[in-house]
Amino acid sequence: MARRGRSRGGSLFGRARHRKYAEIVKFTTIKDARESARRLLQEFKSAKTRDKAVRVKRVAVLAANRAEAAARRRNLSKRERHQLRRIAEVYRRAADRMRLPPRP
């Protein structure tokens, strides 16, 4: 029998899974995004477990993906589109700097 109900995946802009990181990540300005990325890097470096490090890196990658997807919207001005692309770069660079420890 087919399973009905909510799917596990959800959408890119769905409900936040982790409220703590949802409060950190910002898309309002490039300056806010830089500060958010800095905080995510601090969280990553202070992570005591690999699971937390993976979670923080996933948050950064998802933030970059969301900014890129938002930049593809048609009803944005050139300035807003440019700003969202720059925000995506900020989060993408932060995610690239997060090197995960090897699996045990």
Backbone hydrogen bonds, N-H to C=O, Kabsch-Sander energy under -0.5 kcal/mol:
donor,donor_aa,acceptor,acceptor_aa,energy
14,G,11,S,-1.3
19,R,17,R,-0.5
22,A,18,H,-2.0
23,E,19,R,-1.8
24,I,20,K,-0.8
25,V,21,Y,-2.4
33,A,29,T,-2.0
34,R,30,I,-2.3
35,E,31,K,-2.1
36,S,32,D,-2.5
37,A,33,A,-2.7
38,R,34,R,-2.3
39,R,35,E,-2.2
40,L,36,S,-2.4
41,L,37,A,-2.4
42,Q,38,R,-2.0
43,E,39,R,-2.4
44,F,40,L,-2.6
45,K,41,L,-2.7
46,S,42,Q,-2.0
47,A,44,F,-1.0
53,A,49,T,-1.7
54,V,50,R,-2.8
55,R,51,D,-2.1
56,V,52,K,-2.5
57,K,53,A,-2.3
58,R,54,V,-2.4
59,V,55,R,-1.9
60,A,56,V,-2.0
61,V,57,K,-2.4
62,L,58,R,-2.6
63,A,59,V,-2.2
64,A,60,A,-2.0
65,N,61,V,-2.5
66,R,62,L,-2.5
67,A,63,A,-2.2
68,E,64,A,-2.3
69,A,65,N,-2.4
70,A,66,R,-2.6
71,A,67,A,-1.9
72,R,68,E,-0.8
72,R,69,A,-0.7
73,R,70,A,-1.4
76,L,73,R,-0.6
81,R,77,S,-2.5
82,H,78,K,-2.6
83,Q,79,R,-2.4
84,L,80,E,-2.4
85,R,81,R,-2.0
86,R,82,H,-2.2
87,I,83,Q,-2.3
88,A,84,L,-2.2
89,E,85,R,-2.0
90,V,86,R,-2.1
91,Y,87,I,-2.1
92,R,88,A,-2.6
93,R,89,E,-2.8
94,A,90,V,-1.9
95,A,91,Y,-2.3
96,D,92,R,-2.2
97,R,93,R,-1.7
98,M,94,A,-0.7
98,M,95,A,-0.7
99,R,97,R,-1.1
100,L,98,M,-0.7
